[in-house]
Amino acid sequence: MEDWDLTTIGLIVIVSSITVAGTIIGAILLGFSVSGAAYLIIITLVLIVMGAISIFYENTKTSFQK
């Protein structure tokens, strides 16, 4: 198994954040009361952006090293 790099960590953060956001939205659509849902969605959006930035940073860093 390869070492963990920023791209792998970023992908895991993005995928898990999208899964959590989808679960929250699904629960709301099914009629469940989710306390703090707006804050949880904002946190997942921030995590998605942070994951995308880490992937972009790692890819540009490796492309400049070539």
Phi, psi and omega per residue, in radians:
M1 nan 2.434 -3.126
E2 -1.320 2.889 3.088
D3 -1.226 2.723 3.093
W4 -1.363 2.246 3.076
D5 -2.140 3.129 -3.089
L6 -1.131 -0.533 3.135
T7 -1.143 -0.788 3.133
T8 -1.119 -0.784 3.138
I9 -1.128 -0.721 3.106
G10 -1.085 -0.727 3.113
L11 -1.124 -0.713 3.117
I12 -1.122 -0.729 3.120
V13 -1.115 -0.754 -3.128
I14 -1.132 -0.844 -3.095
V15 -1.122 -0.763 -3.134
S16 -1.192 -0.613 3.117
S17 -1.179 -0.717 3.101
I18 -1.126 -0.667 3.105
T19 -1.117 -0.779 3.134
V20 -1.137 -0.764 3.132
A21 -1.094 -0.713 3.100
G22 -1.122 -0.665 3.103
T23 -1.151 -0.731 3.119
I24 -1.126 -0.819 3.138
I25 -1.107 -0.699 3.094
G26 -1.093 -0.709 3.119
A27 -1.138 -0.686 3.110
I28 -1.141 -0.743 3.134
L29 -1.149 -0.508 3.105
L30 -1.411 -0.099 3.057
G31 1.742 0.113 3.108
F32 -1.374 2.558 3.094
S33 -1.558 1.994 -3.131
V34 -1.888 1.891 -3.124
S35 -1.278 2.300 3.140
G36 1.303 0.444 -3.088
A37 -1.113 -0.653 -3.131
A38 -1.112 -0.729 3.122
Y39 -1.179 -0.664 3.123
L40 -1.155 -0.679 3.101
I41 -1.152 -0.710 3.112
I42 -1.112 -0.716 3.118
I43 -1.108 -0.727 3.126
T44 -1.169 -0.621 3.079
L45 -1.131 -0.692 3.098
V46 -1.127 -0.714 3.113
L47 -1.143 -0.644 3.094
I48 -1.112 -0.759 3.123
V49 -1.140 -0.725 3.119
M50 -1.112 -0.692 3.084
G51 -1.129 -0.705 3.114
A52 -1.155 -0.681 3.104
I53 -1.126 -0.719 3.139
S54 -1.147 -0.663 3.094
I55 -1.156 -0.783 3.136
F56 -1.087 -0.749 -3.140
Y57 -1.102 -0.790 -3.115
E58 -1.147 -0.708 -3.134
N59 -1.193 -0.696 3.116
T60 -1.247 -0.571 3.108
K61 -1.163 -0.721 -3.135
T62 -1.318 -0.515 3.128
S63 -1.278 -0.523 3.093
F64 -1.316 -0.407 -3.134
Q65 -1.355 -0.333 -3.098
K66 -1.324 nan nan
